[in-house]
Structure formats: C-alpha cells, structure tokens
Amino acid sequence: MTTPYAARIAAASASVAARLDDEGVEIGLILGSGLGDLADRVEDAVDIPFAEIEGMARATAPGHAGRLVVGRLKGRRVALAQGRLHLYEGWSAQDVALPVYLMRALGASRLVVTNAAGALDPELRPADVMVIEDHLNLTGVNPLTGPNDPALGLRFPDMSRAYDPGLRERAIAVAEAAGLPLARGIYAGVAGPSLETSAERRWLRSTGADAVGMSTVLEVIAARHAGLDVLGFAAITNSATGGPEQEPDTIEAVLETAARAGQTIAAILDRLLPQL
C-alpha cells in the first residue's frame, strides 16, 4: 500500500535527483545547532535549500541553514543536511523525518546525526562530545504513526540497537587513536522549545539520561525504519543538572559552545568517514 507520505518522499527524492548526476549517495549526515560548518568542506557540492525540495518544510531554528548538500567528503559520497527540522517549529513528526527518508532514497545506507545537548551528567562539561549509545524519546510523538508502507520499512521496527554498536566502537577507537576526548551516554529527546525546568532535569537524570536536547530521536526512529545504520554525536553546550548552581542559558552561548565541540566532531569524522 503506497501511502501519501511515501508519495511525498518519492516526490522529494525526484526533485533532488533531477539536480544531481547519476552517482549514488553512501552516507547521510544531519548537522545540529551550531554544527553546520562541516558542510563547507564538501567537495563538488550541489547545494539545495530545503525550500526548493518538493514537500520539504523550511528550517527556521537559529544556527540551522536549512539546505541539503550533496557531494564528496573525505572521499565518500554524502548527502548532508546543514540544519534540521524540529517539532517546536510547528512541524509534524513526519516533516522532521522526511530528510532521513530522502537520504535513504538517494542511496545512503548509513546515517550520522549530530546535535547540541545540555549535560544532565555532572561529569560532562560544555564543549565535550558524547557518542550516543541509546536514547529516550520523550517528545510524545513518533514519525511512524499512521499507515505503514512496507516499501519504506517494517510496521514494527526493532529499536533495541538504535545506534549501531559497530559504528560506535569504531568512532571510539578513532577518537582514542587521535587523542580526542569522547564521552559515551544516553540522549533524552524532548519537544521544546522551552528549556527544561530544574525539576525536569533532575528527573531526566534519574531515568538514566546523560544529555538532553530537542532533536534526533525522531530521525533515528525513521532511520531504523528505513534500514539505515546510525551513529550519533551530541555536542555538550551547557550544564543542565538542575542543581542549585544551575545558571540561565542563552542561545548565543549554546551556539558558540556547539561550534567548539563541532571541531572535535569534525576531527573524528575526518578520520572515520574513509572507514565507513
């Protein structure tokens, strides 16, 4: 059964494919708040604003350029989303997930997601990088709600290994060999846009989460539905422990710190992408 959403994905894919050569895509990347500089390093790049992709919503969040960049990065053919879509912008879960299905339709078999996140774990510091081991979807929605097209994926995809253990261990090994610090932890995804109360942050920590943000989890669900192997990195931008020392956060500070953490993520990907 072809669903309206599957037809929308096909239309988006066709509008992008019409602007590319016949060479396929190997890896998809989604870059979060303040992490978009990696897009400027893509060679032979074709830049397509989200607004020019049929059926794609527009990115409105600070630090999100809202464009798809297709080309070569460290020798691999990539489709890179410079910026993403969020529930708090007013988009649906399926709007948020559409870039993932688009990348799969273009040929990607692996997805690398990055985000900016607050540290629930007091051991994490601003500008640290955390490789994501697992996540908690606390957004209240799921991009798979509604009719399922078997051509897109299984009705009930398994999420017990949402983030590929082999890719994660390879990233850890690359970081260790290069002397780049890399933490490990669980990411809690919430809807936003208001930041969490101190009580919410303490509760999130009690659930086992190490970092919290407003993205990623819906994209990863879609990626696993579509059969993509996933590797995730969180750029730690601020302390979010909910303790008495908690300081107010600003988007300016978050973006500045995310850019510093992004340098570490870029250095890891420089060494990792040729191996993927």
DRENPA-195278 format. One line per field, with one value per atom (N, C-alpha, C): z, y, x. Coordinates in steps of 0.05 Angstrom, whole numbers. Layout:
% DRENPA-195278
c3 (Z	...)
c2 (Y	...)
c1 (X	...)
END
This chain:
% DRENPA-195278
c3 (0	0	0	-21	-22	-7	13	30	19	27	19	28	50	60	41	33	15	-12	-21	-45	-42	-18	-13	-13	-1	-1	-30	-46	-74	-89	-84	-98	-89	-63	-53	-66	-67	-79	-108	-123	-151	-156	-139	-142	-137	-118	-113	-135	-142	-162	-188	-195	-220	-221	-198	-197	-193	-193	-188	-212	-212	-232	-223	-237	-231	-208	-197	-176	-150	-137	-113	-89	-67	-41	-23	-8	11	39	48	76	78	97	103	129	130	155	161	186	195	217	211	229	246	272	291	295	315	321	324	308	310	299	286	276	246	232	203	187	200	185	168	176	161	132	128	101	82	92	75	64	75	67	46	39	19	-9	-23	-49	-71	-94	-116	-107	-90	-76	-93	-90	-101	-76	-74	-51	-59	-43	-48	-23	-22	1	5	31	37	22	20	7	-22	-35	-63	-67	-45	-46	-43	-62	-62	-36	-22	2	27	26	49	64	90	107	108	117	118	147	149	175	184	209	220	245	256	281	278	299	298	294	278	274	254	240	220	193	175	149	132	136	122	93	88	60	59	37	32	14	23	8	-1	-27	-37	-51	-44	-57	-44	-43	-31	-6	14	40	48	49	56	39	14	-6	-7	10	10	-2	-16	-28	-6	0	23	14	29	29	57	59	85	89	111	118	136	126	142	157	181	196	194	212	213	219	220	227	255	269	297	301	320	328	338	352	364	343	318	297	286	296	287	266	260	240	253	237	247	250	263	265	237	219	192	176	181	169	179	205	216	204	200	190	160	145	116	105	115	105	107	127	131	108	103	81	54	51	27	23	44	42	35	47	40	11	1	-27	-46	-37	-54	-53	-35	-35	-9	10	35	50	62	79	108	113	140	145	170	177	201	200	222	231	256	267	288	288	309	321	346	358	380	389	412	436	458	481	507	527	554	570	588	603	629	630	654	673	662	677	686	712	721	713	704	695	667	652	625	628	611	611	584	583	557	538	513	491	491	510	508	485	476	456	467	463	473	450	446	427	439	424	435	434	457	460	456	465	463	468	465	470	484	495	505	489	476	460	479	488	507	493	466	451	451	456	455	428	408	381	368	346	332	302	285	256	242	256	243	249	264	270	244	240	216	198	174	156	149	147	140	112	97	70	73	68	71	54	33	17	32	52	69	91	103	126	140	160	175	192	196	213	241	252	279	279	272	271	299	301	327	332	357	365	387	393	415	410	385	378	358	368	352	340	356	347	344	320	313	331	345	363	349	325	310	301	292	284	308	331	355	365	365	374	355	329	310	315	321	327	352	373	398	393	377	371	356	336	321	339	357	375	394	405	423	409	384	369	363	360	354	379	403	427	431	419	421	442	462	483	473	481	472	494	505	525	513	529	520	537	526	542	528	543	533	530	507	500	504	517	520	501	484	465	475	477	486	463	466	444	444	468	468	460	454	454	481	501	527	538	550	563	588	597	618	645	662	689	704	726	742	752	759	768	746	722	699	693	696	691	712	736	757	751	743	736	712	692	668	676	693	702	716	732	746	728	703	684	671	675	663	640	634	612	620	602	607	594	574	560	549	545	535	513	494	471	458	437	424	396	391	364	364	341	337	339	361	366	344	332	311	286	280	257	259	283	287	285	295	291	261	246	217	204	212	200	205	228	234	218	216	200	171	161	133	129	151	148	148	157	159	185	184	209	218	244	255	274	272	290	299	326	335	354	352	369	381	407	420	427	418	427	452	474	500	501	505	503	530	550	575	597	622	644	648	651	655	677	699	721	738	737	754	783	789	816	824	849	859	844	831	817	788	780	753	745	722	711	687	682	659	633	612	587	566	546	524	498	477	451	440	446	436	448	474	487	477	473	463	436	418	391	391	408	409	419	440	451	432	418	399	377	368	347	357	382	393	394	403	404	375	357	329	317	327	317	324	348	355	339	334	318	290	278	251	250	271	271	272	287	288	261	249	223	201	203	183	182	205	207	203	210	209	182	168	143	123	119	100	106	132	141	138	133	132	105)
c2 (-24	0	25	40	66	87	98	118	146	166	194	203	193	200	188	163	151	166	175	191	217	229	254	250	228	222	218	204	199	226	244	270	286	285	299	288	261	248	255	255	262	291	309	337	341	325	327	313	289	273	287	304	318	338	345	365	352	325	311	294	284	265	237	217	190	177	190	177	176	153	150	162	162	172	148	150	128	133	158	165	191	190	214	227	253	267	288	291	313	329	354	371	389	389	404	432	445	473	480	500	509	490	469	448	447	467	465	471	478	485	462	438	414	415	427	428	443	463	479	463	439	423	402	401	381	390	372	378	371	386	383	384	403	404	415	403	413	422	448	459	463	452	454	463	488	497	479	474	458	468	494	506	499	490	482	452	437	408	404	391	387	373	385	372	376	390	393	419	417	441	458	483	501	502	503	506	535	539	566	570	548	550	564	579	592	571	578	560	538	539	519	531	527	539	529	504	492	487	472	464	436	423	396	400	388	390	362	357	331	334	316	317	297	303	285	297	280	289	266	273	253	228	233	211	196	202	188	206	193	208	212	237	243	260	258	277	288	314	327	348	345	366	386	410	431	445	434	442	421	422	402	416	400	409	399	415	408	410	395	396	424	437	463	485	480	500	498	478	474	452	438	416	390	372	346	327	305	284	274	272	263	284	310	331	329	324	322	299	277	252	252	269	268	268	286	285	258	242	216	197	197	180	190	216	226	216	217	207	177	162	133	129	145	143	150	167	175	154	134	112	108	126	123	98	85	61	67	89	97	126	132	160	168	192	204	228	228	251	265	292	307	326	334	353	369	390	405	397	391	380	392	392	400	376	380	359	354	331	322	309	296	283	305	308	330	326	302	297	309	314	326	356	368	396	409	435	448	445	439	433	405	388	359	348	324	309	282	274	249	232	208	190	178	177	168	138	126	97	89	106	99	125	124	148	142	163	163	183	173	190	201	225	238	261	260	281	278	254	249	241	240	233	213	201	182	185	187	191	167	144	121	118	137	136	140	123	124	100	100	77	73	47	40	29	40	29	9	-17	-36	-30	-14	-7	12	26	43	28	9	-6	-22	-36	-54	-38	-50	-37	-33	-52	-51	-55	-34	-37	-40	-57	-61	-38	-28	-5	-12	-38	-46	-39	-35	-26	-2	19	42	54	54	65	42	39	15	11	-11	-15	-16	-27	-29	-1	16	43	59	55	69	62	36	27	36	37	47	77	92	121	124	108	110	103	82	75	97	109	131	154	161	184	178	154	147	148	138	138	166	185	212	230	218	233	253	247	265	254	271	261	256	233	226	211	223	210	192	176	159	164	161	166	163	167	165	192	196	222	222	242	245	266	259	278	288	315	327	346	356	371	400	413	441	458	484	498	509	509	518	499	510	492	480	458	442	457	453	463	448	459	445	418	417	392	371	380	362	352	368	360	339	343	323	297	298	274	260	275	263	248	259	246	220	220	196	173	180	159	145	156	145	161	184	200	217	220	236	264	267	293	296	321	326	347	343	361	359	374	377	365	345	334	305	295	270	244	242	216	209	228	221	213	227	220	192	184	158	136	141	122	118	140	137	123	128	115	85	77	48	35	50	41	36	54	53	35	23	4	17	41	55	49	44	42	70	75	102	105	128	136	164	169	195	208	235	251	274	279	302	322	347	368	380	377	386	417	431	460	474	461	475	454	462	445	446	422	421	401	404	385	390	415	422	426	429	434	463	469	497	516	504	521	527	517	520	549	555	582	584	608	611	607	596	591	610	616	633	619	624	611	620	644	653	636	631	615	586	575	548	545	564	562	565	582	586	561	549	524	501	499	478	479	503	506	495	500	489	459	448	418	407	423	414	410	424	419	391	382	355	334	339	320	319	343	343	328	331	317	287	278	249	239	255	246	247	265	265	238	226	201	177	181	159	154	176	173	155	157	138	109	103	75	65	83	76	66)
c1 (17	0	18	16	31	15	28	15	21	5	11	39	48	75	96	92	111	112	89	88	102	100	114	144	153	182	192	177	184	186	168	168	193	199	223	248	250	273	276	254	255	264	255	263	293	304	333	349	340	355	357	337	338	361	372	394	421	422	446	454	479	486	476	485	474	489	510	525	509	508	492	505	490	499	505	526	534	525	529	526	509	489	474	485	485	493	472	465	448	463	466	482	464	469	452	460	449	453	482	491	519	540	531	549	551	541	538	563	586	610	620	614	624	614	591	580	598	613	630	654	659	682	674	649	640	650	663	674	654	656	638	609	604	578	556	533	508	491	486	471	442	424	396	381	371	356	332	325	302	277	275	251	248	270	269	265	262	257	227	215	186	177	158	147	163	186	203	195	194	189	214	211	234	245	272	285	283	275	273	289	301	315	341	350	376	398	418	441	435	413	405	402	421	419	396	388	366	372	393	399	410	406	417	442	464	489	497	500	507	534	553	579	598	624	643	656	658	670	689	715	735	733	727	727	701	681	656	634	616	594	572	566	549	525	503	481	480	484	488	467	451	432	445	449	460	437	432	409	387	368	347	320	299	273	266	249	243	212	203	175	168	186	180	176	185	180	151	137	110	107	129	128	119	109	100	123	119	140	148	129	136	152	146	162	191	194	221	237	223	236	241	228	229	258	276	304	317	310	322	313	287	277	287	291	302	331	347	374	375	356	355	347	328	320	343	361	384	406	403	422	438	435	450	443	463	459	466	479	487	480	474	466	483	495	509	492	484	468	484	483	496	475	479	461	476	463	472	455	467	453	463	445	452	461	480	492	475	462	449	469	489	511	530	534	552	581	588	616	620	599	602	605	622	628	621	614	610	634	627	646	656	647	652	636	644	629	621	596	586	577	588	576	551	530	504	502	497	494	465	446	418	403	376	361	334	322	295	279	258	240	218	222	203	188	187	174	144	134	105	95	112	104	123	115	131	126	147	142	129	127	116	86	74	46	30	10	-6	-1	-13	-9	20	28	55	57	77	83	105	101	123	148	144	167	186	176	193	206	192	203	182	190	172	152	129	109	119	134	144	175	190	219	231	251	264	283	282	298	318	322	339	368	376	403	400	386	380	406	427	453	472	482	497	522	524	547	573	574	599	609	591	598	608	594	601	629	635	661	683	677	696	702	681	685	702	696	712	741	746	774	788	774	787	793	775	779	803	804	825	852	854	879	888	869	876	879	875	877	854	831	807	788	781	764	736	724	698	683	663	646	626	612	591	566	543	519	493	471	444	432	419	408	377	367	338	328	309	298	271	268	244	234	209	197	207	211	218	194	198	223	232	215	225	245	266	285	273	284	273	275	255	257	278	287	308	297	271	260	259	252	252	280	300	327	336	328	335	321	296	281	293	300	312	338	353	378	371	349	342	333	325	317	341	365	388	399	387	396	420	439	463	463	446	444	416	408	381	381	363	361	333	330	303	303	319	321	329	335	350	333	317	304	284	270	251	266	288	304	316	324	336	314	291	269	264	263	258	281	306	329	328	321	320	296	275	252	261	277	286	310	320	343	370	372	398	412	438	454	461	460	461	485	499	519	512	512	504	524	526	544	528	531	519	542	539	557	546	561	551	555	533	535	532	520	515	509	512	505	475	463	434	427	442	438	414	404	381	388	414	423	422	429	427	446	467	486	477	453	443	442	454	454	435	422	406	422	409	423	413	431	423	430	415	420	448	456	482	505	503	524	523	498	495	508	503	514	545	555	584	598	586	598	595	572	568	589	596	616	643	650	675	675	653	650	650	639	637	665	685	712	722	714	722	707	681	665	676	683	694	721	737	763	759	739	733	723	704	693	714	733	755	769	773	787	768	743	724	711	703	688	702	729	741	738	732	728	699	681	652	644)
END
